Amino acid sequence: MTTEVRAMRFDEWDAWFDTVARSFGADPAEEEERRSWRSVLEAERALTAVDGTEIVGTATNYSFHLTVPGGASVPAAALSAVGVAPTHRRRGVLTAMMRRQLDDVRAAGEPLSILRASEPAIYGRFGYGVASRSLGATVDTTRVSIAAPPGTDDVRLRLADPEKSLTDCEALYARQVPGRPGMLRRVSAAWEGLQTWIRPSERGGSSPLQCVLAERGGELVGYARYTVRPRWEDDGPHGSVGLRDLEASDPAATAALWRYLAGIDLTESIAVHERPVDDPLQHLVSDPRRCRFRFIDQLHLRPVEVGSALAARRYRAPLDVVLDVEDAFCPWNTGRWRLSADERGAVCERTDAPAELALSVRELGAAYLGGVTLAELAEAGLVREERAGALAAASVAFAGTRAPWAAYGF
């Protein structure tokens, strides 16, 4: 094995991107895609695996802040662009890059690492647990109606240019971020700009991006960005609406936006991707069976520094528990930690006290945002109770009040 993992050099950017594109089956010649990646790249955080002069592996981190239970915004390294050349699979390249990037994350003082997995089976062995899931749906709008809670008819809707309305929409999005675990604070104007960009490979005959604003008393209370894909057959139109994103600050605005999407002329369905698993849509529709709801994994999370990660969030109930954590890939986390916490704050420190719960860092990552309970992980045999009552108390304390969810990928 002669592969070396090191920081990407500035003059390697084009070759680095070509390797990423090939790893994901994309077209390296697509200039629009290349420019979008370049606009958000933090070059100093990009890694390159080289065999001689050939780039055979890529990875990078983005410097985000992640909302955790309690509303705090915690530094989190968002791992992306992980790829290995097909000529170098199963030769330790991925493991070497994961080792380097986690060491770098620790040195940067970021207590959390997150990722969106192209292949979920890969990352558990590196200590990542599935901390959030997302909801998808295909809503048959010819047979499903949307309920209208009080105030829905008071919401004014108007079409707007997606780019010209971006600043106002981003301000509303920023107000939503502290209210849900898993939400990511945009860290640059480049990330904001990407919210109105659609990859060429995703267009597939759809319209350009459209935007509808929801207003009340002249104030923006919600927005939805979407595309329309027309389709005609002998019996008439069968178009579909593709929802890109939707944010709203109250139930009436939420319902008004969903009702609008369901009523767009010449369409018969809404294709929904990446919504929170507790999205109000599930309760607004008249017939959930006609919506084909489905759930998939979303954020994968691992504590890089267990003590600071657990101390950064708040807990739903008072808790005093000794955790015996196993972390083979980041052994500095292995051992017993005493977590003393409540809804106001937490302290997590090393201890010699007897263990009360035993689990790996992967399960700790899965439960960290409050969407997966320690009790259900214990039912799967992944958390072991060493003191009677410790599991129930910790499971309640770790649980969140809203499902964790990240509004966009990286």
C-alpha positions in Angstrom: 0.0 0.0 0.0 1.7 3.2 -1.2 -1.2 5.6 -0.9 -0.6 8.8 1.0 -3.4 10.9 2.5 -2.6 14.6 2.7 -4.2 18.0 2.3 -5.3 18.9 -1.3 -3.0 21.3 -3.1 -4.6 24.3 -4.7 -3.4 23.2 -8.2 -5.0 19.8 -7.7 -8.6 21.2 -7.6 -9.6 20.2 -11.1 -8.2 16.7 -10.8 -9.7 16.4 -7.3 -13.1 17.3 -8.7 -12.8 14.9 -11.6 -12.1 12.1 -9.1 -15.2 13.0 -7.0 -17.4 13.1 -10.2 -16.2 9.7 -11.3 -16.7 8.2 -7.9 -20.4 9.3 -8.0 -21.0 8.4 -11.6 -21.3 12.1 -12.6 -20.0 13.9 -15.7 -16.6 15.5 -14.9 -17.2 17.8 -17.9 -20.3 19.4 -16.3 -19.0 23.0 -15.7 -22.1 24.1 -13.8 -21.7 21.3 -11.3 -18.0 22.0 -11.0 -18.6 25.7 -10.2 -21.2 24.9 -7.5 -18.7 22.6 -5.7 -16.0 25.2 -6.0 -18.2 27.9 -4.6 -18.5 26.2 -1.2 -15.2 24.3 -1.0 -13.1 25.0 2.1 -9.9 24.2 0.3 -7.9 23.9 3.6 -10.2 21.1 4.7 -10.1 19.0 1.5 -8.1 15.8 1.6 -6.5 13.9 -1.2 -5.3 10.3 -1.3 -2.6 9.9 -3.9 -0.8 6.8 -5.3 2.3 8.3 -6.8 1.0 11.2 -8.8 -2.5 9.8 -9.2 -5.4 11.0 -7.1 -7.2 7.9 -5.9 -9.3 9.3 -3.1 -11.1 12.4 -2.0 -12.9 13.8 1.1 -13.7 17.2 2.5 -15.3 18.8 5.5 -17.6 21.8 5.7 -17.6 24.0 8.8 -21.3 24.1 9.9 -23.1 24.8 13.1 -25.7 22.2 14.0 -28.8 22.8 16.2 -28.9 20.3 19.1 -31.6 19.6 21.7 -32.1 22.8 23.7 -31.5 25.1 20.8 -27.7 25.5 21.0 -25.7 25.8 17.8 -22.8 23.5 18.0 -19.8 23.3 15.6 -20.0 20.3 13.4 -17.7 19.1 10.6 -19.9 18.0 7.7 -18.1 15.3 5.8 -18.7 15.2 2.0 -17.2 14.3 -1.3 -15.9 11.0 0.0 -14.8 8.9 -3.0 -12.3 6.2 -3.9 -11.2 5.4 -7.4 -12.5 2.0 -8.6 -8.9 0.8 -9.1 -8.2 1.3 -5.4 -11.2 -0.1 -3.6 -10.6 -2.4 -0.6 -7.0 -1.2 -0.2 -7.5 0.9 3.0 -7.9 4.2 1.2 -11.3 5.1 2.8 -10.1 4.0 6.3 -7.0 6.2 5.9 -9.0 9.2 4.9 -11.5 8.7 7.7 -8.6 8.4 10.2 -7.1 11.7 8.9 -10.3 13.7 8.8 -11.5 12.7 12.3 -8.0 13.6 13.7 -8.3 16.9 11.9 -11.8 17.5 13.3 -10.6 16.8 16.8 -7.7 19.2 16.4 -10.1 21.9 15.2 -12.1 21.5 18.4 -15.3 20.4 16.7 -17.2 18.0 18.9 -19.4 16.5 16.2 -18.9 15.0 12.8 -21.9 14.6 10.5 -22.5 13.2 7.0 -25.2 12.3 4.5 -24.4 8.7 3.3 -24.6 7.6 -0.3 -24.2 4.1 1.0 -25.4 3.9 4.7 -23.8 0.5 5.3 -20.3 2.1 5.1 -20.1 4.4 8.0 -21.2 2.5 11.1 -17.8 1.0 11.4 -16.3 4.5 11.8 -18.7 5.3 14.7 -21.5 7.1 12.8 -25.1 6.4 13.9 -28.3 7.4 12.0 -29.4 10.4 14.0 -32.2 11.7 11.8 -34.6 10.3 9.1 -36.5 12.1 6.5 -40.0 11.7 5.1 -40.8 11.2 1.4 -44.3 11.0 -0.2 -46.1 10.9 -3.5 -49.4 12.7 -2.9 -52.2 11.9 -5.2 -53.8 15.4 -5.4 -56.7 14.2 -7.5 -57.9 12.2 -4.5 -56.4 13.9 -1.5 -57.5 17.2 0.0 -55.6 19.4 2.4 -57.2 20.5 5.7 -57.3 24.3 6.5 -56.8 25.1 10.1 -58.1 28.5 11.4 -56.3 31.4 9.8 -55.4 29.6 6.6 -57.6 31.8 4.4 -55.9 34.9 5.9 -52.6 34.0 4.4 -51.8 35.8 1.1 -49.9 33.9 -1.5 -47.9 35.4 -4.3 -45.4 34.1 -6.8 -41.8 35.5 -6.6 -38.5 35.2 -8.4 -36.6 32.5 -6.4 -33.3 34.5 -6.5 -34.8 37.9 -5.9 -36.8 36.6 -2.9 -33.8 34.6 -1.5 -32.7 37.1 1.1 -36.2 37.3 2.7 -36.6 33.5 2.6 -33.1 33.0 4.1 -34.1 35.3 7.0 -37.2 33.2 7.7 -35.1 30.0 7.4 -32.6 31.4 9.9 -35.4 32.0 12.4 -36.4 28.3 12.1 -33.0 26.9 12.7 -32.9 27.1 16.5 -36.2 25.4 16.9 -35.3 21.9 15.5 -32.4 19.6 16.2 -30.4 18.8 13.1 -31.0 22.1 11.4 -27.8 23.6 9.8 -27.0 27.3 10.0 -25.9 28.5 6.6 -22.2 29.6 6.9 -21.7 31.6 3.8 -23.5 33.4 1.0 -22.4 30.6 -1.3 -24.5 28.1 0.6 -27.5 30.4 0.5 -27.1 30.8 -3.2 -27.2 27.0 -3.7 -30.7 26.9 -2.3 -32.1 28.1 -5.6 -29.8 26.0 -7.8 -30.8 22.6 -9.3 -28.3 20.1 -10.6 -28.5 19.6 -14.3 -28.9 15.8 -13.7 -32.0 16.5 -11.5 -33.9 18.6 -14.0 -35.3 15.9 -16.2 -37.8 17.9 -18.2 -39.0 19.9 -15.2 -39.7 23.6 -15.2 -37.2 26.1 -13.8 -37.4 26.6 -10.1 -40.5 28.5 -8.9 -41.2 30.1 -5.6 -44.4 31.0 -3.8 -44.4 33.3 -0.7 -46.9 33.2 2.1 -47.5 36.6 3.8 -49.7 37.9 6.5 -50.0 41.6 7.2 -47.1 42.3 4.8 -44.8 39.9 6.8 -43.3 36.8 5.2 -44.5 33.8 7.2 -43.6 31.0 4.7 -42.3 30.0 1.4 -42.2 27.0 -0.9 -39.8 26.4 -3.8 -40.8 23.8 -6.4 -40.7 22.7 -10.0 -43.5 21.4 -12.3 -42.9 18.5 -14.6 -45.6 18.5 -17.4 -46.9 15.2 -18.8 -49.7 14.7 -21.3 -51.6 11.6 -22.4 -54.6 11.1 -24.6 -57.0 11.5 -21.6 -55.4 14.8 -20.5 -52.7 16.3 -18.2 -50.8 14.2 -15.7 -48.2 16.7 -14.5 -46.4 16.5 -11.2 -45.1 19.1 -8.7 -41.6 18.5 -7.3 -41.2 20.1 -3.9 -37.7 21.5 -3.3 -38.2 23.0 0.1 -40.9 24.5 2.3 -40.6 26.6 5.5 -43.4 28.2 7.5 -43.5 29.9 10.8 -47.1 28.8 11.9 -49.7 26.2 11.1 -51.9 28.4 8.9 -49.0 29.3 6.6 -48.0 25.6 6.5 -51.5 24.6 5.4 -51.8 27.4 2.9 -48.6 26.4 1.2 -49.5 22.7 1.0 -53.0 23.5 -0.3 -51.4 25.7 -3.0 -49.1 23.0 -4.1 -51.9 20.5 -4.2 -54.0 22.8 -6.4 -51.6 23.7 -9.2 -53.3 23.3 -12.6 -52.5 20.4 -14.9 -50.9 18.4 -12.2 -52.1 15.3 -10.3 -49.4 14.6 -7.7 -46.7 16.2 -5.5 -43.3 14.5 -5.2 -42.1 15.1 -1.7 -38.5 14.4 -0.6 -36.6 15.1 2.6 -39.3 16.4 4.9 -39.2 15.9 8.7 -40.7 12.7 9.9 -43.1 14.7 12.0 -44.1 17.0 9.1 -47.7 18.4 9.5 -48.5 17.1 6.0 -49.3 13.7 7.5 -52.1 15.2 9.6 -53.4 17.7 7.0 -54.1 15.2 4.2 -57.6 13.6 3.9 -56.2 10.1 3.0 -52.7 9.2 4.1 -52.9 5.9 2.1 -53.0 8.0 -1.1 -49.7 9.7 -0.1 -47.4 6.7 -0.2 -45.4 8.0 2.8 -41.9 6.5 3.3 -38.9 7.1 5.5 -35.1 6.9 4.9 -32.0 7.7 6.9 -30.7 11.2 6.7 -28.0 12.7 9.0 -25.4 10.2 10.3 -23.6 11.6 13.4 -20.7 10.7 15.6 -19.4 12.4 18.6 -15.7 13.2 18.0 -15.2 14.3 21.7 -17.8 12.5 23.8 -17.4 14.8 26.8 -17.9 18.1 25.0 -20.6 16.7 22.7 -22.8 15.5 25.5 -22.2 18.7 27.5 -23.3 20.9 24.5 -26.9 19.8 24.4 -29.8 20.0 26.9 -31.8 17.2 28.3 -35.6 16.7 28.7 -35.4 15.5 32.3 -32.8 15.5 35.1 -30.2 12.8 34.6 -27.2 11.5 36.5 -25.7 8.5 34.8 -22.4 6.8 34.2 -21.9 5.8 30.5 -19.4 3.1 29.5 -18.6 4.1 25.9 -16.7 1.9 23.4 -15.1 3.7 20.5 -12.6 1.5 18.6 -11.9 4.1 15.8 -11.4 7.1 18.1 -10.1 5.4 21.3 -9.8 8.7 23.2 -13.5 8.4 23.8 -13.4 4.9 25.2 -14.1 4.6 28.9 -16.6 5.7 31.5 -18.2 9.2 31.5 -20.5 10.7 34.1 -23.2 12.8 32.6 -25.1 15.1 35.0 -27.7 17.1 33.1 -31.1 18.7 32.9 -33.0 21.2 30.7 -30.7 24.0 31.8 -27.3 22.4 31.1 -25.0 19.5 31.4 -21.6 18.4 32.6 -19.9 15.3 31.2 -16.5 14.2 32.7 -14.4 11.1 33.0 -15.1 8.9 36.1 -14.0 5.7 37.8 -17.5 5.1 39.1 -19.2 1.8 38.1 -20.9 1.9 34.7 -24.7 2.2 34.6 -25.3 2.0 30.8 -22.9 0.5 28.2 -23.0 1.4 24.5 -20.8 2.2 21.6 -20.2 5.7 20.2 -22.4 4.7 17.2 -25.4 4.3 19.4 -24.5 7.6 21.2 -24.5 9.3 17.9 -27.9 7.8 16.9 -29.5 9.0 20.1 -27.7 12.4 20.3 -30.3 14.5 18.5 -33.2 13.0 20.4 -34.9 11.3 17.4 -33.9 7.7 18.4 -34.4 6.6 22.0 -31.9 4.7 24.0 -34.7 2.3 24.9 -35.3 1.2 21.3 -31.6 0.8 20.8 -31.6 -1.4 23.9 -34.4 -3.5 22.5 -32.1 -4.1 19.5 -29.4 -5.3 21.9 -27.2 -2.3 21.2 -27.4 -0.6 24.7 -26.9 -2.6 27.9 -28.3 -1.6 31.2 -25.9 -2.2 34.1 -28.0 -0.6 36.8 -31.8 -1.1 37.0 -33.7 2.1 36.1 -30.7 3.8 34.3 -32.0 3.0 30.9 -35.5 4.4 31.4 -34.2 7.6 33.0 -31.5 8.2 30.2 -34.0 7.4 27.4 -36.5 10.0 28.7 -33.7 12.6 29.2 -32.1 12.1 25.8 -35.5 12.3 23.9 -36.4 15.4 22.0 -39.7 17.2 21.5 -39.3 17.6 17.8 -37.9 15.1 15.3 -34.4 16.0 14.2 -34.0 17.0 10.5 -31.6 18.7 8.2 -33.2 20.9 5.6 -30.6 20.5 3.0 -27.7 18.3 1.9 -24.0 19.1 1.7 
